[in-house]
Amino acid sequence: MNHVRCILWIVLMLTVLPAAGAAAPRGVDLARMHDWDIVVAERVSESEFHAAQEFQRHFAEATGVTLPIVRNSQGPDRHVFIGAGRSMQKSALAFSVEEFGPEDLRIVVRDDNIVIAGGPVRGTLYGVYTFLEDYLGVRFLAPDHTHVPPVGRWRVIGPVDRFYSPPIDFRWVSYEASYARPDYCARMRLNAARVPIRPVDDLSGKGLGPFGGRTPIHRTEHSFGRQLPPRQYAKDHPDYYCLFKGFRLATVKPGEGGFDFKSGSYPYGMQPCLTHPDVLRIVTDRVLDRLEDRRYLTAPVSQNDGGAHCQCDQCAPIDEREGTKAGALLEFVNKVADVVAREYPDRFVSTLAYSDTAAPPKTLRPRDNVIVTWCSISTCFIHAFDDRSCEQNVWHIEQLRRWAKITRHLYVWNYYLNDETRGYQLPLPNLRHIGHNVRFQMSLGVKGMFMQTTSSSHGNEWEDLRNYVLSRVLWDPSIDDDRVIREWVTLRYGPAASPIQGWIDRLHDRSAASGKHCRCLGGRFADYGLDESDAEAGLAAFEQAMRLAGDDFALRHRVEKASLWAYRAAIDPVWNIKEDETVDLALAERMLPRVRRFFELCKVHGVTRTHELYPQEIERFETKLEKVLGK
């Protein structure tokens, strides 16, 4: 036995140690690359050429040296190979990317050469951004703010040989900036931007533009309203829609039965009758029509928003048997998925486990080509998802655990916004749980994540910080997100950072210690366990931060924008007041200057919304508060 161990040890050492006389691999000094070049393939894709340009641009800013971009290498070393072109394949660091996924990447740094190559769709581009972050220290803090530290006189990296395959295959954070700035999405490696979609069977990366296109996986949405539009079918086929509380909702008129129409022509939340054979045929045809387009890997088959699920004699027994409104829905989804499996065996049907359908069924199981997207809409955001001290989360997360046991393809839809009390600008003290919650959900097998934020507006609470942290964690869930938060605040606010970080810490500490629980879509400031003293602390913090910002105009502008959220917290006691209410005179006198300053800042920073539905709602609030407080 000892003889065998000795042989194994010798074999291991021979594979690790260089051969006699061979030089040990060397790293690269980034400060001594003035005579290097950047090598791309002769027939380089748009995204890989853009990757080379991004490397060139940021390296020049860090070192003062602009490396030329060439298509053929001369000599054995002093090259940065971007992509797996012919020159890279002939180099001493050659490797194949044929088996790489569309976002897989490999970085090799050794012996006066650097290779960054990956899947030709987005892998090489994402590899460049990974290199810039991890080895040059670049930080893409916001769409308008990139931090590039100088390399200095000496910085050796490597030898390096690392492969990375992102563990989350659908990554999206729905801030307005994400939709408006696909270049920033690429830098943050969010893969569902508004750019050309990669066809399902095309891994060439050709024709997708500089950002590598977007994933053919699509967010699961409320789909029945589009697949079975009431304006087209309800008049002649009211039986296509739910029987609910004794009413066939497609025939109900406004004011009848006490149903909420929410300014629509039909009751809010009206669902189809999911056991009607014509409904199955129509929805299935719509799904097949969508999947005929090779840009779509997934097609949604999912409930409308709202909870009017069918209670007819065919639907209700299925839900009763399964112990959840997901019963009739999943049986319907599975039938559509069976047809899809025959017609398009490489595609998927997706559905939401949302609100009334969040609990999984007792006996039904999703087909292997079904993606279930579980929505955390009823969880408490003050506590981590797996916090056993929070009964609200224990109950709801148990649903997710059960889905994880029966679903091959599990995604999640998480929420990071205060929407229900018109609170887009009111600070949410839940930054600390972002990384932990992502890692927890991944531990259950979650493969895709959609983070719902304030997509229809900007100037909202910590939006640049939250966008940055969410994006970084989605790309690499192993990172220390607390360190990421503190680094971001330091780099974003420079000498003014300390009081701002102190206020963030205070909000989180006090909210966690309050023992409060709050639904994820937010509430009043007091619902977070916070009070006026916390708002006052915020105003004081930003007053100090403005002094520390000195005469730096750009920094003062960033600090001023962040102060919006302290002012919004300060005026929360009167935010939801009604126009016919009378306000205590002392309160009105204290609030009115702060209200005016808040709306002044909104105008300066282009803030128009406090809620997702109404584009100019901020003006309505200003008019109301001026009227009530100025009496």
C-alpha positions as a printed NumPy array, in Angstrom:
array([[  0.   ,   0.   ,   0.   ],
       [  2.829,   2.432,   0.871],
       [  4.541,   1.529,  -2.421],
       [  1.359,   2.391,  -4.367],
       [  0.984,   5.709,  -2.513],
       [  4.588,   6.581,  -3.332],
       [  4.   ,   5.956,  -7.049],
       [  0.829,   8.075,  -7.013],
       [  2.682,  10.913,  -5.273],
       [  5.462,  10.822,  -7.883],
       [  2.93 ,  10.88 , -10.751],
       [  1.091,  13.837,  -9.165],
       [  4.309,  15.798,  -8.711],
       [  5.32 ,  15.168, -12.315],
       [  2.02 ,  16.68 , -13.484],
       [  2.427,  19.748, -11.284],
       [  6.163,  20.56 , -11.392],
       [  7.804,  21.855, -14.594],
       [ 10.165,  19.528, -16.368],
       [ 13.847,  19.777, -15.463],
       [ 15.348,  22.849, -17.019],
       [ 11.95 ,  24.327, -17.957],
       [ 11.196,  27.814, -16.681],
       [  8.285,  28.229, -14.286],
       [  5.272,  30.007, -15.818],
       [  5.426,  33.757, -15.375],
       [  2.688,  36.283, -14.852],
       [  2.293,  39.596, -16.664],
       [  3.184,  43.07 , -15.447],
       [  0.282,  45.269, -16.579],
       [  2.479,  48.342, -16.238],
       [  4.932,  47.079, -18.872],
       [  2.695,  46.367, -21.857],
       [  3.518,  49.411, -23.988],
       [  4.706,  47.268, -26.921],
       [  1.831,  44.737, -26.827],
       [ -1.142,  44.477, -29.19 ],
       [ -4.725,  43.198, -29.074],
       [ -5.368,  40.332, -31.49 ],
       [ -8.837,  39.461, -32.794],
       [ -9.956,  36.885, -35.35 ],
       [ -9.797,  37.706, -39.042],
       [-13.574,  37.294, -39.264],
       [-14.395,  38.632, -35.847],
       [-18.003,  38.92 , -34.653],
       [-19.374,  42.319, -33.674],
       [-19.449,  41.425, -29.996],
       [-15.858,  40.157, -29.958],
       [-14.618,  43.263, -31.761],
       [-16.546,  45.377, -29.26 ],
       [-14.871,  43.329, -26.503],
       [-11.479,  44.235, -27.952],
       [-12.452,  47.906, -28.067],
       [-13.661,  47.812, -24.473],
       [-10.361,  46.256, -23.39 ],
       [ -8.429,  48.839, -25.387],
       [-10.436,  51.771, -24.009],
       [-10.254,  50.842, -20.324],
       [ -6.661,  49.645, -20.47 ],
       [ -5.679,  52.979, -21.998],
       [ -7.442,  54.868, -19.236],
       [ -5.716,  52.743, -16.581],
       [ -2.208,  52.848, -18.081],
       [ -2.045,  55.701, -20.58 ],
       [ -1.16 ,  53.157, -23.291],
       [ -3.5  ,  52.555, -26.241],
       [ -2.808,  49.075, -27.572],
       [ -3.4  ,  48.594, -31.324],
       [ -6.076,  46.113, -32.432],
       [ -4.763,  43.722, -35.115],
       [ -6.084,  40.615, -36.839],
       [ -2.833,  38.664, -37.032],
       [ -0.138,  38.32 , -34.381],
       [  3.551,  38.801, -35.083],
       [  5.919,  36.929, -32.825],
       [  5.246,  34.476, -29.999],
       [  4.411,  36.877, -27.162],
       [  3.209,  40.3  , -25.989],
       [ -0.321,  39.747, -27.235],
       [ -3.778,  40.08 , -25.736],
       [ -5.855,  37.547, -27.67 ],
       [ -9.559,  38.474, -27.627],
       [-11.574,  35.506, -28.846],
       [-10.512,  32.143, -30.206],
       [ -9.16 ,  33.259, -33.593],
       [ -6.538,  31.558, -35.697],
       [ -3.658,  33.449, -34.1  ],
       [ -4.763,  32.398, -30.615],
       [ -5.069,  28.806, -31.758],
       [ -1.45 ,  28.901, -32.942],
       [ -0.158,  30.48 , -29.735],
       [  1.412,  28.748, -26.743],
       [ -1.814,  29.346, -24.785],
       [ -4.148,  27.822, -27.371],
       [ -7.41 ,  26.164, -26.329],
       [-10.715,  25.317, -27.986],
       [-14.049,  26.955, -27.171],
       [-16.143,  24.571, -29.285],
       [-17.734,  22.973, -26.225],
       [-18.289,  26.305, -24.431],
       [-21.8  ,  27.533, -23.724],
       [-22.852,  30.943, -25.098],
       [-21.658,  32.745, -21.929],
       [-18.814,  30.471, -20.78 ],
       [-15.392,  32.088, -20.65 ],
       [-11.75 ,  31.301, -19.977],
       [ -8.964,  33.7  , -19.017],
       [ -5.307,  32.657, -19.294],
       [ -2.428,  34.932, -18.272],
       [  1.038,  33.472, -18.668],
       [  4.49 ,  34.091, -20.132],
       [  3.845,  37.51 , -21.671],
       [  0.529,  36.598, -23.239],
       [ -3.094,  37.076, -22.235],
       [ -6.038,  35.145, -23.679],
       [ -9.667,  36.068, -23.049],
       [-11.985,  33.805, -25.016],
       [-15.355,  32.216, -24.579],
       [-18.606,  31.311, -26.23 ],
       [-18.813,  33.499, -29.343],
       [-22.251,  34.828, -28.421],
       [-21.388,  36.707, -25.226],
       [-18.658,  34.642, -23.541],
       [-15.68 ,  36.589, -24.872],
       [-17.333,  39.953, -24.168],
       [-18.218,  38.892, -20.632],
       [-14.683,  37.561, -20.244],
       [-13.261,  41.   , -21.014],
       [-15.509,  42.644, -18.419],
       [-14.532,  39.978, -15.901],
       [-10.841,  40.652, -16.61 ],
       [-11.315,  44.416, -16.305],
       [-13.032,  44.029, -12.944],
       [-10.865,  41.345, -11.397],
       [ -7.406,  42.335, -12.659],
       [ -7.592,  46.039, -13.533],
       [ -9.986,  46.963, -10.71 ],
       [-12.508,  48.617, -13.042],
       [-15.936,  49.172, -11.491],
       [-18.993,  49.924, -13.634],
       [-20.751,  51.803, -10.838],
       [-23.575,  53.311, -12.894],
       [-24.366,  54.035, -16.535],
       [-22.772,  57.464, -16.105],
       [-19.929,  56.507, -13.769],
       [-17.088,  54.032, -14.399],
       [-14.209,  53.859, -11.939],
       [-10.86 ,  53.025, -13.563],
       [ -7.931,  53.07 , -11.117],
       [ -4.432,  53.765, -12.466],
       [ -2.205,  50.696, -12.812],
       [  0.808,  52.549, -11.464],
       [  4.438,  51.584, -12.009],
       [  4.102,  47.869, -11.251],
       [  1.229,  45.403, -11.143],
       [  1.911,  41.742, -11.834],
       [ -1.007,  39.36 , -12.304],
       [ -0.89 ,  35.637, -12.765],
       [ -0.078,  33.13 , -13.842],
       [ -3.849,  32.737, -14.276],
       [ -5.938,  30.013, -15.87 ],
       [ -9.609,  30.237, -14.951],
       [-12.826,  29.008, -16.503],
       [-16.233,  30.411, -15.589],
       [-19.722,  29.301, -16.509],
       [-22.439,  31.53 , -15.013],
       [-24.69 ,  29.452, -12.74 ],
       [-27.786,  31.584, -13.445],
       [-28.87 ,  31.367, -17.084],
       [-31.474,  34.165, -17.072],
       [-30.373,  37.377, -15.345],
       [-32.375,  40.581, -15.431],
       [-32.811,  43.609, -13.162],
       [-35.645,  45.76 , -14.449],
       [-34.461,  49.285, -13.738],
       [-35.158,  51.902, -16.379],
       [-31.415,  52.159, -17.024],
       [-31.328,  48.45 , -17.886],
       [-33.831,  48.98 , -20.686],
       [-32.357,  52.278, -21.877],
       [-28.653,  51.336, -21.765],
       [-27.857,  47.942, -23.318],
       [-24.165,  48.87 , -23.192],
       [-24.362,  49.053, -19.407],
       [-26.307,  45.774, -19.285],
       [-23.486,  44.093, -21.19 ],
       [-20.929,  45.473, -18.752],
       [-22.98 ,  44.131, -15.83 ],
       [-23.587,  40.854, -17.726],
       [-27.374,  41.093, -17.633],
       [-28.461,  38.962, -20.576],
       [-32.057,  40.02 , -21.352],
       [-31.541,  43.566, -22.679],
       [-33.457,  45.142, -25.546],
       [-31.049,  43.987, -28.227],
       [-31.315,  41.367, -31.012],
       [-32.257,  37.91 , -29.784],
       [-29.947,  34.99 , -30.448],
       [-31.799,  32.252, -32.371],
       [-32.09 ,  29.03 , -30.404],
       [-29.794,  26.974, -32.633],
       [-27.286,  29.695, -33.578],
       [-24.116,  29.893, -31.494],
       [-22.068,  31.854, -34.031],
       [-22.629,  35.272, -32.454],
       [-23.032,  36.768, -35.945],
       [-25.531,  39.544, -36.57 ],
       [-26.304,  40.183, -32.901],
       [-24.659,  43.556, -32.593],
       [-21.872,  44.727, -30.305],
       [-23.459,  43.466, -27.09 ],
       [-23.862,  39.85 , -28.151],
       [-27.63 ,  39.847, -28.356],
       [-29.907,  38.651, -25.607],
       [-30.737,  35.203, -24.349],
       [-33.595,  33.397, -26.134],
       [-34.981,  32.64 , -22.656],
       [-37.724,  35.145, -21.887],
       [-39.252,  36.305, -18.665],
       [-42.454,  34.51 , -17.771],
       [-45.328,  37.   , -17.917],
       [-49.077,  37.122, -17.416],
       [-50.017,  35.742, -20.827],
       [-53.682,  34.739, -20.98 ],
       [-54.834,  38.308, -21.618],
       [-52.88 ,  38.31 , -24.903],
       [-53.469,  34.686, -25.842],
       [-57.226,  34.823, -25.203],
       [-58.062,  38.553, -25.458],
       [-61.557,  39.278, -24.092],
       [-62.138,  41.969, -26.712],
       [-61.903,  39.246, -29.342],
       [-63.727,  36.386, -27.652],
       [-65.79 ,  37.471, -24.629],
       [-68.899,  38.723, -26.438],
       [-69.539,  35.561, -28.451],
       [-67.87 ,  33.081, -26.072],
       [-68.304,  34.188, -22.46 ],
       [-67.898,  30.536, -21.451],
       [-64.207,  30.834, -22.399],
       [-63.79 ,  32.831, -19.186],
       [-64.112,  32.015, -15.522],
       [-67.2  ,  31.342, -13.485],
       [-66.391,  33.194, -10.259],
       [-68.598,  33.722,  -7.196],
       [-71.608,  32.691,  -9.26 ],
       [-70.901,  35.14 , -12.101],
       [-69.571,  34.435, -15.562],
       [-67.189,  37.368, -15.427],
       [-67.119,  38.014, -19.169],
       [-70.775,  39.091, -18.923],
       [-70.496,  41.297, -15.83 ],
       [-71.011,  45.037, -16.25 ],
       [-69.293,  47.761, -14.195],
       [-70.994,  48.13 , -10.828],
       [-72.449,  44.625, -10.941],
       [-71.436,  42.116,  -8.274],
       [-68.976,  44.494,  -6.586],
       [-66.135,  43.551,  -8.928],
       [-63.177,  45.888,  -9.445],
       [-62.69 ,  46.829, -13.099],
       [-59.563,  48.982, -12.538],
       [-60.541,  51.209, -15.482],
       [-60.746,  48.186, -17.778],
       [-63.691,  46.789, -19.743],
       [-63.753,  43.52 , -17.789],
       [-63.361,  42.628, -14.12 ],
       [-59.762,  42.773, -12.923],
       [-58.182,  39.352, -12.535],
       [-60.566,  37.535, -14.892],
       [-58.974,  34.201, -15.788],
       [-59.89 ,  31.754, -18.567],
       [-61.843,  28.595, -17.938],
       [-58.91 ,  26.198, -18.103],
       [-60.948,  23.069, -18.745],
       [-62.701,  24.448, -21.832],
       [-61.367,  22.564, -24.898],
       [-61.558,  25.632, -27.154],
       [-59.433,  27.634, -24.698],
       [-56.801,  24.905, -24.781],
       [-56.813,  24.875, -28.577],
       [-56.542,  28.675, -28.917],
       [-53.78 ,  29.078, -26.35 ],
       [-51.833,  26.132, -27.752],
       [-52.001,  27.61 , -31.246],
       [-50.717,  30.946, -29.916],
       [-47.814,  29.193, -28.192],
       [-46.887,  27.254, -31.34 ],
       [-47.044,  30.446, -33.398],
       [-44.558,  32.067, -31.037],
       [-42.183,  29.11 , -30.992],
       [-42.133,  28.984, -34.782],
       [-39.857,  31.993, -34.405],
       [-36.417,  30.559, -33.559],
       [-35.612,  33.581, -31.402],
       [-37.836,  32.208, -28.66 ],
       [-36.721,  29.314, -26.497],
       [-39.714,  29.777, -24.169],
       [-43.381,  30.632, -24.442],
       [-45.473,  31.699, -21.428],
       [-48.732,  30.012, -20.476],
       [-49.639,  31.895, -17.376],
       [-52.456,  33.432, -15.399],
       [-53.541,  37.035, -15.645],
       [-52.744,  39.357, -12.764],
       [-55.458,  39.099, -10.121],
       [-57.161,  36.12 ,  -8.542],
       [-60.501,  35.394, -10.226],
       [-59.812,  31.716, -10.968],
       [-62.537,  29.623, -12.526],
       [-64.899,  27.836, -10.12 ],
       [-66.904,  25.892, -12.676],
       [-67.803,  22.233, -12.156],
       [-64.744,  21.113, -14.131],
       [-62.052,  23.494, -12.832],
       [-62.954,  23.669,  -9.142],
       [-62.586,  19.916,  -8.416],
       [-59.017,  19.94 ,  -9.814],
       [-58.014,  22.816,  -7.542],
       [-59.729,  21.181,  -4.587],
       [-57.976,  17.874,  -5.233],
       [-54.569,  19.543,  -5.547],
       [-55.052,  21.936,  -2.625],
       [-54.097,  25.004,  -4.694],
       [-55.298,  27.214,  -7.534],
       [-52.217,  25.947,  -9.355],
       [-54.042,  22.659,  -9.927],
       [-56.182,  23.499, -12.973],
       [-53.453,  25.841, -14.225],
       [-50.688,  23.232, -14.188],
       [-52.932,  20.576, -15.735],
       [-53.616,  23.049, -18.553],
       [-49.938,  24.014, -18.885],
       [-48.917,  20.357, -19.085],
       [-51.352,  19.739, -21.941],
       [-49.86 ,  22.642, -23.888],
       [-46.357,  21.414, -23.046],
       [-47.158,  17.95 , -24.433],
       [-47.96 ,  19.46 , -27.829],
       [-44.845,  21.648, -27.697],
       [-42.692,  18.591, -26.894],
       [-43.895,  16.923, -30.085],
       [-43.58 ,  19.993, -32.325],
       [-40.533,  21.681, -30.773],
       [-38.668,  19.202, -28.562],
       [-35.917,  21.744, -27.765],
       [-38.297,  24.44 , -26.414],
       [-40.051,  25.199, -23.155],
       [-43.378,  26.375, -21.825],
       [-43.174,  28.675, -18.823],
       [-45.718,  29.548, -16.175],
       [-45.94 ,  31.633, -13.013],
       [-46.391,  30.3  ,  -9.502],
       [-47.852,  33.578,  -8.337],
       [-50.146,  34.712,  -5.544],
       [-53.018,  32.173,  -5.5  ],
       [-50.985,  29.694,  -7.563],
       [-47.754,  30.043,  -5.535],
       [-48.394,  26.818,  -3.622],
       [-47.521,  23.671,  -5.615],
       [-50.094,  20.944,  -6.293],
       [-50.279,  17.761,  -4.238],
       [-50.064,  15.211,  -7.05 ],
       [-49.51 ,  16.967, -10.385],
       [-45.956,  17.45 , -11.613],
       [-44.725,  19.903, -14.272],
       [-43.635,  18.267, -17.51 ],
       [-39.9  ,  18.179, -18.177],
       [-40.256,  21.016, -20.704],
       [-42.052,  23.35 , -18.275],
       [-40.312,  26.233, -16.508],
       [-41.994,  27.277, -13.268],
       [-41.276,  30.838, -12.142],
       [-42.083,  31.218,  -8.449],
       [-42.88 ,  34.768,  -7.329],
       [-41.849,  36.026,  -3.887],
       [-44.616,  38.637,  -3.8  ],
       [-45.898,  37.758,  -0.322],
       [-42.55 ,  37.41 ,   1.431],
       [-41.194,  39.78 ,   4.072],
       [-38.319,  41.897,   2.774],
       [-37.024,  42.921,   6.195],
       [-35.87 ,  39.345,   6.824],
       [-33.873,  36.913,   4.715],
       [-35.912,  34.314,   2.851],
       [-34.629,  31.457,   5.024],
       [-34.849,  33.333,   8.334],
       [-36.7  ,  30.911,  10.627],
       [-37.617,  33.741,  12.998],
       [-39.88 ,  35.243,  10.316],
       [-43.085,  33.213,  10.186],
       [-44.183,  35.051,   7.062],
       [-41.12 ,  33.854,   5.162],
       [-41.141,  30.361,   6.663],
       [-44.631,  29.779,   5.282],
       [-44.017,  31.234,   1.823],
       [-40.547,  29.793,   1.303],
       [-41.916,  26.361,   2.083],
       [-43.862,  26.734,  -1.17 ],
       [-40.626,  27.329,  -3.043],
       [-38.979,  24.34 ,  -1.353],
       [-41.848,  22.119,  -2.465],
       [-41.726,  23.405,  -6.04 ],
       [-37.991,  22.691,  -6.043],
       [-38.675,  19.031,  -5.28 ],
       [-41.012,  18.519,  -8.244],
       [-39.668,  20.91 , -10.923],
       [-36.731,  20.379, -13.262],
       [-36.599,  24.023, -14.362],
       [-37.208,  26.45 , -11.517],
       [-36.886,  30.219, -11.879],
       [-37.834,  33.027,  -9.501],
       [-39.348,  36.494,  -9.734],
       [-38.18 ,  38.639,  -6.809],
       [-39.27 ,  42.152,  -5.89 ],
       [-37.211,  45.193,  -4.946],
       [-39.593,  48.143,  -5.035],
       [-42.14 ,  49.998,  -2.928],
       [-45.098,  50.182,  -5.271],
       [-48.212,  49.836,  -3.15 ],
       [-47.917,  53.095,  -1.174],
       [-46.559,  55.232,  -4.027],
       [-43.153,  54.889,  -2.472],
       [-40.604,  54.618,  -5.286],
       [-38.367,  57.158,  -3.524],
       [-38.821,  55.819,   0.024],
       [-35.683,  53.905,   1.14 ],
       [-36.082,  50.133,   1.456],
       [-33.722,  48.687,   4.1  ],
       [-33.172,  45.348,   2.37 ],
       [-29.837,  45.716,   0.59 ],
       [-28.119,  43.352,   3.017],
       [-30.199,  40.319,   2.048],
       [-29.604,  40.454,  -1.706],
       [-26.639,  38.088,  -1.918],
       [-27.889,  35.745,   0.788],
       [-31.313,  35.382,  -0.83 ],
       [-29.823,  34.686,  -4.257],
       [-27.513,  32.021,  -2.837],
       [-30.356,  30.465,  -0.872],
       [-32.611,  30.237,  -3.911],
       [-29.757,  28.794,  -5.947],
       [-29.251,  26.132,  -3.282],
       [-32.782,  24.929,  -4.069],
       [-31.926,  24.574,  -7.759],
       [-33.113,  27.935,  -9.099],
       [-31.548,  28.621, -12.524],
       [-33.054,  31.928, -13.617],
       [-33.83 ,  35.154, -11.773],
       [-35.892,  38.195, -12.672],
       [-35.567,  41.087, -10.228],
       [-38.531,  43.445, -10.501],
       [-37.533,  47.002,  -9.703],
       [-38.72 ,  50.461, -10.734],
       [-38.668,  49.877, -14.479],
       [-40.796,  52.844, -15.496],
       [-38.949,  55.621, -13.734],
       [-35.639,  56.873, -12.422],
       [-34.492,  58.834,  -9.385],
       [-35.771,  56.066,  -7.145],
       [-34.306,  54.881,  -3.857],
       [-30.706,  53.66 ,  -4.193],
       [-31.439,  52.613,  -7.774],
       [-27.848,  52.741,  -9.026],
       [-26.523,  50.946,  -5.936],
       [-29.246,  48.298,  -5.979],
       [-28.888,  47.762,  -9.731],
       [-25.138,  47.331,  -9.301],
       [-25.35 ,  44.902,  -6.377],
       [-28.138,  42.819,  -7.903],
       [-26.277,  42.572, -11.216],
       [-22.958,  41.66 ,  -9.625],
       [-24.567,  38.969,  -7.467],
       [-26.534,  37.481, -10.362],
       [-23.331,  37.115, -12.371],
       [-21.248,  35.766,  -9.49 ],
       [-23.352,  34.736,  -6.476],
       [-20.222,  33.894,  -4.471],
       [-19.128,  37.509,  -4.074],
       [-19.226,  39.274,  -0.706],
       [-22.155,  41.592,  -1.343],
       [-21.624,  43.589,   1.856],
       [-18.118,  44.441,   0.644],
       [-19.569,  45.282,  -2.774],
       [-22.06 ,  47.705,  -1.192],
       [-19.403,  49.471,   0.865],
       [-16.992,  49.685,  -2.032],
       [-19.697,  51.148,  -4.258],
       [-20.624,  53.842,  -1.724],
       [-16.946,  54.72 ,  -1.257],
       [-16.251,  54.99 ,  -4.982],
       [-19.52 ,  56.693,  -5.864],
       [-19.414,  59.356,  -3.154],
       [-15.674,  59.663,  -2.444],
       [-14.971,  62.02 ,   0.485],
       [-18.733,  62.313,   1.118],
       [-19.221,  58.547,   1.507],
       [-18.912,  58.106,   5.278],
       [-22.146,  59.809,   6.449],
       [-24.109,  58.214,   3.591],
       [-22.852,  54.72 ,   4.475],
       [-23.62 ,  55.468,   8.097],
       [-27.232,  56.27 ,   7.264],
       [-27.602,  53.093,   5.181],
       [-26.261,  51.078,   8.121],
       [-28.599,  52.822,  10.559],
       [-31.692,  52.072,   8.475],
       [-30.805,  48.397,   8.154],
       [-29.804,  47.967,  11.804],
       [-32.908,  49.677,  13.157],
       [-35.289,  47.918,  10.793],
       [-33.832,  44.495,  11.627],
       [-34.015,  45.212,  15.365],
       [-37.621,  46.424,  15.215],
       [-39.18 ,  42.966,  14.964],
       [-41.42 ,  44.255,  12.172],
       [-42.453,  42.308,   9.104],
       [-43.364,  43.953,   5.809],
       [-44.646,  42.582,   2.51 ],
       [-42.107,  42.841,  -0.29 ],
       [-43.893,  45.56 ,  -2.251],
       [-43.271,  47.96 ,   0.582],
       [-45.275,  50.117,   2.918],
       [-44.978,  53.218,   5.044],
       [-41.683,  54.172,   6.707],
       [-43.09 ,  53.01 ,  10.057],
       [-43.91 ,  49.612,   8.53 ],
       [-40.154,  49.034,   8.225],
       [-39.686,  49.68 ,  11.93 ],
       [-38.361,  53.19 ,  11.231],
       [-39.505,  56.588,  12.456],
       [-38.914,  60.32 ,  12.131],
       [-35.603,  60.09 ,  13.976],
       [-34.274,  57.939,  11.149],
       [-35.437,  60.475,   8.579],
       [-33.825,  63.271,  10.584],
       [-30.604,  61.277,  10.71 ],
       [-30.751,  61.016,   6.926],
       [-31.17 ,  64.757,   6.431],
       [-28.242,  65.386,   8.77 ],
       [-26.123,  62.797,   6.95 ],
       [-26.679,  64.422,   3.581],
       [-26.08 ,  67.892,   4.948],
       [-22.685,  66.651,   6.136],
       [-22.082,  64.808,   2.842],
       [-22.697,  68.002,   0.852],
       [-20.123,  69.827,   2.964],
       [-17.618,  67.021,   2.423],
       [-18.252,  67.104,  -1.332],
       [-16.759,  70.58 ,  -1.433],
       [-16.643,  72.252,  -4.858],
       [-16.726,  69.032,  -6.879],
       [-19.814,  69.669,  -9.059],
       [-20.236,  66.073, -10.281],
       [-19.941,  64.701,  -6.745],
       [-22.338,  67.287,  -5.331],
       [-24.845,  66.329,  -8.035],
       [-24.652,  62.643,  -7.042],
       [-24.969,  63.43 ,  -3.338],
       [-27.884,  65.782,  -3.988],
       [-29.719,  63.095,  -5.955],
       [-29.271,  60.603,  -3.106],
       [-30.631,  63.164,  -0.62 ],
       [-33.98 ,  62.81 ,  -2.388],
       [-34.547,  59.613,  -0.458],
       [-33.892,  61.215,   2.927],
       [-36.365,  63.999,   2.099],
       [-38.935,  61.411,   0.988],
       [-38.525,  59.626,   4.324],
       [-38.865,  62.937,   6.162],
       [-42.215,  63.78 ,   4.534],
       [-43.685,  60.286,   4.87 ],
       [-46.003,  61.382,   7.732],
       [-48.008,  63.468,   5.24 ],
       [-47.333,  61.603,   1.984],
       [-50.612,  59.687,   1.845],
       [-52.785,  62.399,   3.335],
       [-56.129,  63.031,   1.623],
       [-56.968,  66.357,   0.03 ],
       [-59.897,  66.978,   2.399],
       [-57.897,  66.241,   5.564],
       [-56.829,  68.864,   8.063],
       [-53.203,  68.76 ,   9.199],
       [-51.954,  69.925,  12.58 ],
       [-50.484,  73.4  ,  12.106],
       [-47.141,  72.558,  13.724],
       [-46.778,  69.46 ,  11.518],
       [-47.677,  71.436,   8.396],
       [-45.117,  74.134,   9.19 ],
       [-42.433,  71.502,   9.731],
       [-43.294,  69.496,   6.607],
       [-43.923,  72.211,   4.031],
       [-40.258,  73.311,   3.489],
       [-39.201,  69.685,   3.193],
       [-42.021,  68.902,   0.791],
       [-40.979,  71.81 ,  -1.402],
       [-37.333,  70.762,  -1.327],
       [-38.277,  67.193,  -2.242],
       [-40.241,  68.255,  -5.312],
       [-37.525,  70.738,  -6.267],
       [-35.02 ,  67.878,  -6.278],
       [-37.448,  65.75 ,  -8.294],
       [-37.503,  68.403, -11.   ],
       [-33.709,  68.734, -11.036],
       [-33.186,  64.973, -11.323],
       [-36.067,  64.147, -13.666],
       [-38.227,  62.208, -11.207],
       [-41.795,  61.823, -12.487],
       [-43.258,  58.676, -10.936],
       [-43.953,  57.305,  -7.5  ],
       [-45.766,  54.225,  -8.848],
       [-45.551,  52.088, -11.978],
       [-48.896,  53.002, -13.553],
       [-49.   ,  56.789, -13.671],
       [-46.256,  58.644, -15.58 ],
       [-46.724,  62.131, -14.099],
       [-47.958,  61.17 , -10.647],
       [-45.259,  63.188,  -8.878],
       [-46.995,  66.383, -10.06 ],
       [-50.289,  65.229,  -8.571],
       [-48.637,  64.633,  -5.203],
       [-46.98 ,  68.037,  -5.307],
       [-50.3  ,  69.761,  -6.021],
       [-52.064,  67.84 ,  -3.26 ],
       [-49.444,  68.456,  -0.574],
       [-49.102,  72.14 ,  -1.418],
       [-52.864,  72.497,  -1.14 ],
       [-53.22 ,  70.631,   2.163],
       [-50.118,  71.951,   3.925],
       [-50.402,  75.498,   2.644],
       [-53.912,  76.124,   3.973]])
